[in-house]
Amino acid sequence: MNSFICNFKKQYKKVVFELLGFVLLLFLFDRLLFALIQQRESSFYRQNTTYSLNDKFASIYKKSDYKILIFGTSRTYDGIHPWYIYNELGIRAFKEAFVGKGPMYNYYFYQEYKKQMGIPRVVIYGVDYFMYNITTSRSWMQRFNTGVTDTLYYNRGISMLLANKGKIDNFFNTVLNDLQKSLNRVEYSQIEQDLVLMENYMGVPNTGDVVTQEPPQYDKVFFFQYPGQEGVYFSRLMEELHRDKVTVLLISLPDYIGTYWTNIFHRKYLRAFRYYQRKYNNVHFLNYNHIKKFDLNNPEYFINGGYGRTNSHLSRAGAEILNRLLINDLRKYLPENDIQKR
């Protein structure tokens, strides 16, 4: 009996040690593979960083002409255009809105903009329903010497691979899209790099990618509350713009009606950004995402969106209508001596 117990204990200890060894190897493998992915991702984004800000600012001949700065995501990129502002008001607008640029990017960009261009008269900021849930693309953050570390982009956990599965999947998808759509990406990114192209960009025609038929059931999307992913940087920017005495227009761009009904917590969204209007006397919230202000039912005014889709972009025709509305409102907030007769 004693020998049986002794053998059992030996076998038990052996199994325990083997199990602990396996867990340790698994832990080390997890950390090693994650480190390799992290290194590859950092290298990928460094290589794909396009056009430094110094190049962008150096291309401007008369910096004092730029009195308006435009921030936002791809929705603002397709929705608000400096061409209309210049042709109607004679004022140049520096448009920095683009896909992958979230509140963190805009905060750091404003620091550089002030150094290079001075304090703008007006900042137009397109705010999205999903704004507090977006994360700035790491490629854009390569433009700044901010000391931003990977801790801002990665979660900690026993398994780094599992804790960051979503981010790793997004990275792999980015690499695949980069390989599959390289020609389109070059053409697309050239507009972001070239100030003249950006100033003359007026959007794209309707593509027919709008879900116009309301299905019996579709996913509804809740509103991501502050601070979300990068909301702290948005607050910091609003505070700095208040100190700099910059007039700020927070713009709620139109959504196709299907997207409007998909994003169901409108009151929370409106309250979240009207908060800044109440807090700062230089901030004004302009809501164009309303059927009384804009024809949300016309699919020709949109590139995409619809029932079950939280993201909706204006087409060239829709953007023209929005810009006419915006210019009329801009006249109220710009000093008379800044507006030139056209």
Order of alpha helices (4+ residues) and beta strands (2+ residues): alpha-alpha-beta-alpha-alpha-beta-alpha-beta-alpha-alpha-alpha-alpha-alpha-beta-alpha-beta-alpha-alpha-beta-beta-alpha
